[in-house]
Amino acid sequence: MSSAAERIRCEDCPVRRRGAPYCWRDMREQLMLLRPHASRRELARGEVLFRQGEPVIGWWLVGRGQVLEYAVDAAGREQIIRMAPAGSPVGLAGLRMSPSYCISARAGRQGAEVWFIDRDAGWRTIRENPELACALLVGFAEELHLGYLRLQNISTLPARAVVASTLLSTTECRDGRSSVSLTRGEIASMCGLAVETVVRVLGEMRAQGLIEDSGYGHIELLDPCRLHRISLALDERSSTSI
């Protein structure tokens, strides 16, 4: 499918219009300027891309699949910080002067194709292409906004709203369907909730026809418009959840 056709389809997508109005794929043409300076790598499901504390060598673009960025504390507990879908950058410490990565990253359940960009080569390309620099600034500003919003949701909204918001912000379009490829444990990690709470909330959503559970690590969104209302705590049932 052409990029123009994809754009039209995305503009009509209820998830884009109602729940997740930003997508790195909007910047595809600008980000393609980096490809001649990048090297391709295939990641198997769960394969680690880089680890917290390792020396910074550059950053990556996700070509296919998804990459989960996560932090590990001193006790070995993992907290998922972000899901980087196809079209988005990952390992953004590579754009800083930091000597080491502050988080880790691994491929999601579908595996991933990534393109590595050396830090020096990446900076040269950015300096030589103002359109690319502007696209990255817009994308990073949106990522920052989504991060602030997620922190606010976790601290102020009921569990049902937080789960709905996470489903919307991590959905991907496959064959015209909006789906999420995260396990319940991964959703709980992103939401800051207990796995048992996420299982209960997803069960309620499934019973109400909002989602379809097609198997381990695969959730299809059947009613993204209603999920968007729930994510804003506007749905009448939101007040019944913890």
C-alpha positions in Angstrom: 0.0 0.0 0.0 1.3 3.5 -0.9 2.2 6.0 1.8 -0.6 8.3 0.5 -3.2 5.5 0.9 -1.9 4.7 4.3 -2.3 8.3 5.3 -5.9 8.4 4.2 -6.7 5.2 6.1 -4.9 6.6 9.2 -6.9 9.8 9.0 -10.1 7.8 9.1 -8.9 5.5 11.9 -11.0 5.9 15.1 -8.0 5.1 17.2 -6.0 7.8 15.6 -8.8 10.3 15.9 -10.1 9.3 19.3 -7.3 7.8 21.3 -3.8 8.0 19.8 -3.7 10.9 17.3 0.0 10.8 16.9 2.0 8.3 14.9 5.7 8.3 13.9 4.7 6.9 10.5 3.6 10.5 9.7 7.4 11.2 9.6 8.3 8.3 7.3 9.5 10.4 4.4 11.8 12.5 6.6 13.1 9.5 8.6 13.9 7.7 5.4 16.8 10.1 5.0 18.6 8.2 7.7 18.4 4.8 5.9 21.4 5.2 3.7 23.5 5.6 6.9 21.9 2.8 8.8 22.5 -1.0 9.1 19.5 -3.4 9.2 19.1 -6.1 11.9 16.4 -8.7 12.6 15.4 -9.3 16.3 13.7 -12.5 17.5 10.9 -12.2 20.0 12.3 -10.9 23.3 15.8 -10.4 21.9 17.7 -7.6 23.7 18.7 -4.7 21.6 20.8 -2.9 24.3 21.1 -3.0 28.1 20.9 -0.4 30.7 24.4 0.9 31.5 26.0 -0.2 28.2 28.0 2.4 26.4 26.0 4.6 23.9 26.9 3.8 20.3 23.9 5.3 18.5 20.1 4.7 18.1 17.7 2.7 16.0 14.6 3.1 13.9 12.0 0.3 14.1 11.1 -0.9 10.7 8.7 -3.7 11.6 7.2 -5.1 14.8 7.8 -3.3 18.1 10.5 -2.7 20.7 9.9 -2.4 24.4 12.1 0.0 26.4 12.3 -0.8 30.1 14.2 0.0 33.3 15.5 -2.5 35.8 15.9 -1.5 39.5 18.6 -2.8 41.9 16.3 -5.7 42.9 16.0 -6.8 39.3 12.4 -5.6 38.9 11.4 -4.5 35.4 9.3 -1.5 34.6 8.3 -0.9 30.9 8.7 2.7 30.1 7.6 2.8 26.5 6.6 0.7 23.5 8.3 1.9 20.3 6.1 0.8 17.3 7.1 0.5 13.7 8.2 3.8 12.3 9.5 5.2 15.6 13.1 5.7 17.0 14.4 3.8 20.0 17.5 4.2 22.2 17.2 8.0 22.1 20.1 8.3 24.5 22.1 8.0 21.3 21.1 11.5 20.5 22.4 12.8 23.8 26.0 13.1 25.0 25.3 10.6 27.7 28.0 7.9 27.9 25.6 5.0 28.7 22.0 3.9 28.0 19.8 4.7 31.0 17.2 2.0 30.0 17.2 -1.4 28.2 15.3 -2.4 25.1 14.1 -5.7 23.7 11.9 -6.9 20.8 8.2 -7.4 21.4 6.2 -10.6 20.9 6.2 -10.3 17.1 10.0 -9.8 16.9 11.3 -6.6 15.1 13.3 -5.3 12.3 15.5 -2.3 13.3 17.9 0.0 11.6 21.0 1.1 13.5 22.2 4.6 13.1 25.7 5.5 14.5 25.5 8.6 16.7 28.0 10.7 14.6 26.4 9.7 11.3 23.0 10.4 12.6 24.0 13.9 13.8 25.6 14.7 10.5 22.4 13.7 8.6 20.2 15.8 11.0 22.4 18.9 10.6 22.3 18.5 6.8 18.5 18.0 6.6 16.4 20.6 8.4 13.2 18.7 7.5 14.5 15.7 9.3 15.5 17.8 12.3 12.0 19.3 12.4 10.3 15.9 12.1 12.4 14.6 15.1 11.6 17.6 17.2 7.8 17.2 16.5 8.0 13.5 17.3 10.0 14.0 20.5 7.6 16.7 21.7 4.7 14.3 21.2 6.5 11.5 23.0 7.1 13.9 25.9 3.5 14.9 25.9 2.3 11.2 25.9 4.8 10.5 28.8 3.4 13.3 30.9 -0.1 12.2 30.1 0.6 8.6 31.2 2.1 9.8 34.5 -0.9 11.9 35.1 -3.3 9.1 34.3 -1.5 6.6 36.5 -1.7 9.0 39.5 -5.2 10.4 39.1 -7.5 8.0 37.1 -9.1 4.7 38.0 -7.6 1.4 36.8 -10.2 1.0 34.0 -9.2 4.4 32.5 -5.5 3.7 32.8 -5.8 0.3 31.0 -8.0 1.8 28.2 -5.4 4.6 27.7 -2.6 2.1 27.5 -4.4 0.0 25.0 -5.1 3.0 22.8 -1.5 4.3 22.9 0.0 0.9 22.1 -2.3 -0.2 19.3 -1.1 -1.1 15.8 -3.1 -1.4 12.6 -2.9 -4.9 11.0 -5.0 -5.9 8.1 -7.4 -3.0 8.9 -7.8 -4.1 12.5 -6.5 -2.3 15.6 -4.6 -4.7 17.9 -2.2 -4.7 20.8 0.6 -7.3 21.1 1.3 -7.0 24.8 0.9 -9.6 27.6 -1.1 -8.8 30.7 2.1 -8.5 32.6 3.5 -6.0 30.1 0.3 -4.0 30.3 0.4 -4.0 34.1 4.0 -2.8 34.0 3.1 0.1 31.7 0.1 1.0 33.8 1.7 0.7 37.2 -1.0 -1.8 38.3 -1.0 -5.3 39.6 -1.4 -8.1 37.0 -4.6 -9.3 38.8 -6.1 -5.8 38.4 -5.3 -5.7 34.7 -6.8 -9.3 34.2 -10.0 -8.2 35.9 -10.3 -5.0 33.9 -9.6 -6.7 30.5 -12.2 -9.4 31.5 -14.8 -6.6 32.0 -13.9 -5.0 28.7 -14.1 -8.3 26.9 -17.5 -9.1 28.4 -18.8 -5.6 27.3 -17.7 -6.2 23.7 -14.9 -3.5 23.8 -12.1 -5.9 23.1 -11.5 -9.4 21.8 -8.8 -11.6 23.3 -7.4 -13.7 20.4 -4.8 -15.4 22.4 -1.7 -14.9 24.6 -0.3 -11.4 23.9 -2.9 -10.4 21.3 -5.9 -8.1 22.0 -8.1 -6.6 19.3 -9.8 -3.3 20.0 -13.5 -3.6 18.9 -14.8 -0.2 20.1 -11.9 2.3 20.3 -14.3 5.3 20.5 -15.8 3.9 23.7 -12.3 3.0 25.0 -11.4 6.6 24.4 -14.3 7.8 26.7 -13.2 5.3 29.3 -9.6 6.5 29.1 -10.8 10.1 29.9 -12.9 8.7 32.8 -16.1 9.9 31.0 -17.7 6.5 30.8 -20.3 5.8 33.4 -18.7 2.5 34.4 -15.3 4.0 35.1 -16.3 5.0 38.6 -17.0 1.3 39.5 -13.4 0.2 39.0 -10.6 0.7 41.5 
